[in-house]
């Protein structure tokens, strides 16, 4: 019998909504934080001891005493990136031993995945996705092609050698034939990975069983989404997507917990919209206002440093996101970035060929014919910095949030106005729901 309660935290847009901070704030009361998709293409910015950390693979729960972190089977793990991150955390005095676990079924990213991705992205005639060049897509391709290496296999050195030899033979031939790439040396690769297998081993577990047992004991789990709904391999703006299930359903497949074990889904959305990389973006701003939002919101990719494209809040997109994920609550981040605007345009509907629609096109090129219908809401022109209660927000900021709720059918449970834990406002009913999941109220402790 499952006694424990769970919440999934997903990005409602194209990633970078600020999920890291939200998971960090909420993980105070959850026993376990579990990642279920993506790899070190994600970048969750968290501040520890006044120092900025960009967590790419390790779930944010690692920063909370008494909270365990799990990297689920749905994640693709670059062992070198993982060990580097673990090293940085250890150096900063963060505990990672005995509280951080990696699924034995997660797939491993190897150097040929990066080689193929880099070559393919730059090859003539290919659709450029603008990936993070971390080998994520090719690693998932191997997983689905049933020729991947899983973490359990990485620890089995005989199998590892055979796998690397076979894979390198195949990948070197393909990369040379298609992209004229220099071949990778399998012997060198084997020795590099065999040398670190022992360092990965202490973290490895059957994490699905670990999570089941925790739920049976009545412990609470928060699933930390990576990327965002519109980057989901099935539901996003294909082919300009990542290669995993970034939506809430991914939490089930990517960790091995049952769908019936999901209690609540929390959708994180910026008060506006951003996207990195190529692909459709209906509410993108192409003039000076876009640059101003980028400057005010410091909109540069956490992983690649690329400038993010900026746009207005897109309500048809959020309605879609709410439906696909089953969003029960919104967390609205970066509200302060809009503080100085006289009026705030919001995309309230799409028109395609003159007809109103809420249905996102199945084809990437279908987005070209979207005409956004905008409504301008009055700006609040007051700083929201330092406000810690939603009731104390300027009236027009509250109206903006209410408009979002009315137009999407889900309630705003939390609002964030900066990177610190204390720059967060909680709605009482949301906090009550979190209390019903974890047995405790969330306190907004100051950033240590
Ligand atoms: P990939 O995940 O590296 O294959 O990149 C595919 C697309 O997803 C590219 O447009 C990336 O910019 C985007 N992407 C991947 N991870 C993130 C993220 O964490 N935040 C925002 N965009 C991302």
Boltz pocket constraint, residues with backbone or C-beta under 6 A from the ligand:
constraints:
  - pocket:
      binder: B
      contacts: [[A, 14], [A, 15], [A, 16], [A, 41], [A, 42], [A, 43], [A, 129], [A, 130], [A, 131], [A, 132], [A, 133], [A, 134], [A, 136], [A, 137], [A, 226], [A, 227], [A, 231], [A, 240], [A, 241], [A, 242], [A, 243], [A, 276], [A, 277], [A, 278]]
      max_distance: 6.0
